């Protein structure tokens, strides 16, 4: 790697369309870099819209021992080695919720829908079979995706004008709306992928006495706060046609390849 042996490094990554193929969820093209990061004891920190239940399965499959961020930055999950005042549960993990509870988010959405008659559907409206249909997950994966703690993915079925009014009503309720590769996501306005990164960088500083170099990799509009929060950013060529606008001050590399192949290309550029 191009970083010095004295320089601490944290790598933050999105999943769908980044480390994982958007359609198949395969990560084979990234395996060489996964092995290199593990060999060099570099924490790979997943930062995703997925639930903790979903990520834990992948975390164990990849043999990761690092923290991870779920539901677009609404929750942070710490292994015991990253805890200070937190008490790990029987699994050895402590959960930090930065945003609002899922129950409150659903309550606000139901109230807005009943008064404004906006047309949208969220995961709370879907059966497990419908979650599978909209995500491409199998039934077991869809069940894990349904176990939400602090955000609600939704499909917007109304006009752009109505969407802007919806966004303003959410802001008034202390919530925010972000767009991912498949869904819009509603979460607390005091959370987000960038804020979760800042929280973990501060925690690393407290634990280790130094501020790490940070690299972030993502492909969608909801990854912008992450990419604007790291020292070196990788925008992975997406399967979608959604605009992704990042401020000029970011050290940014845009890949030519998609998914996990683009993920490896980005790490080759910054760390190879």
Secondary structure as the mmCIF struct_conf table of DSSP 4:
data_model
#
loop_
_struct_conf.conf_type_id
_struct_conf.id
_struct_conf.beg_label_comp_id
_struct_conf.beg_label_asym_id
_struct_conf.beg_label_seq_id
_struct_conf.end_label_comp_id
_struct_conf.end_label_asym_id
_struct_conf.end_label_seq_id
BEND BEND1 UNK A 3 UNK A 3
TURN_TY1_P TURN_TY1_P1 UNK A 5 UNK A 6
BEND BEND2 UNK A 7 UNK A 7
STRN STRN1 UNK A 9 UNK A 13
TURN_TY1_P TURN_TY1_P2 UNK A 15 UNK A 15
STRN STRN2 UNK A 16 UNK A 16
TURN_TY1_P TURN_TY1_P3 UNK A 17 UNK A 19
STRN STRN3 UNK A 20 UNK A 20
TURN_TY1_P TURN_TY1_P4 UNK A 22 UNK A 24
HELX_RH_3T_P HELX_RH_3T_P1 UNK A 28 UNK A 30
HELX_RH_AL_P HELX_RH_AL_P1 UNK A 31 UNK A 39
TURN_TY1_P TURN_TY1_P5 UNK A 40 UNK A 41
STRN STRN4 UNK A 43 UNK A 46
STRN STRN5 UNK A 47 UNK A 47
BEND BEND3 UNK A 49 UNK A 50
HELX_RH_AL_P HELX_RH_AL_P2 UNK A 52 UNK A 62
TURN_TY1_P TURN_TY1_P6 UNK A 63 UNK A 63
BEND BEND4 UNK A 66 UNK A 66
STRN STRN6 UNK A 68 UNK A 70
HELX_RH_3T_P HELX_RH_3T_P2 UNK A 71 UNK A 73
TURN_TY1_P TURN_TY1_P7 UNK A 74 UNK A 74
STRN STRN7 UNK A 75 UNK A 79
HELX_RH_3T_P HELX_RH_3T_P3 UNK A 80 UNK A 82
BEND BEND5 UNK A 84 UNK A 85
TURN_TY1_P TURN_TY1_P8 UNK A 90 UNK A 91
BEND BEND6 UNK A 92 UNK A 92
STRN STRN8 UNK A 93 UNK A 97
BEND BEND7 UNK A 99 UNK A 99
HELX_RH_AL_P HELX_RH_AL_P3 UNK A 102 UNK A 116
STRN STRN9 UNK A 120 UNK A 122
HELX_RH_3T_P HELX_RH_3T_P4 UNK A 123 UNK A 125
BEND BEND8 UNK A 126 UNK A 126
HELX_RH_AL_P HELX_RH_AL_P4 UNK A 128 UNK A 135
HELX_RH_AL_P HELX_RH_AL_P5 UNK A 139 UNK A 145
TURN_TY1_P TURN_TY1_P9 UNK A 146 UNK A 146
BEND BEND9 UNK A 149 UNK A 150
STRN STRN10 UNK A 151 UNK A 156
BEND BEND10 UNK A 158 UNK A 158
HELX_RH_AL_P HELX_RH_AL_P6 UNK A 160 UNK A 172
TURN_TY1_P TURN_TY1_P10 UNK A 173 UNK A 174
STRN STRN11 UNK A 175 UNK A 179
BEND BEND11 UNK A 181 UNK A 182
STRN STRN12 UNK A 184 UNK A 188
TURN_TY1_P TURN_TY1_P11 UNK A 189 UNK A 190
HELX_RH_AL_P HELX_RH_AL_P7 UNK A 193 UNK A 208
BEND BEND12 UNK A 209 UNK A 210
HELX_LH_PP_P HELX_LH_PP_P1 UNK A 211 UNK A 212
STRN STRN13 UNK A 213 UNK A 218
BEND BEND13 UNK A 220 UNK A 220
HELX_RH_3T_P HELX_RH_3T_P5 UNK A 221 UNK A 223
HELX_RH_AL_P HELX_RH_AL_P8 UNK A 224 UNK A 227
TURN_TY1_P TURN_TY1_P12 UNK A 228 UNK A 229
BEND BEND14 UNK A 230 UNK A 231
STRN STRN14 UNK A 232 UNK A 237
HELX_LH_PP_P HELX_LH_PP_P2 UNK A 238 UNK A 238
BEND BEND15 UNK A 239 UNK A 240
TURN_TY1_P TURN_TY1_P13 UNK A 248 UNK A 249
BEND BEND16 UNK A 250 UNK A 250
STRN STRN15 UNK A 252 UNK A 258
HELX_RH_AL_P HELX_RH_AL_P9 UNK A 259 UNK A 271
#
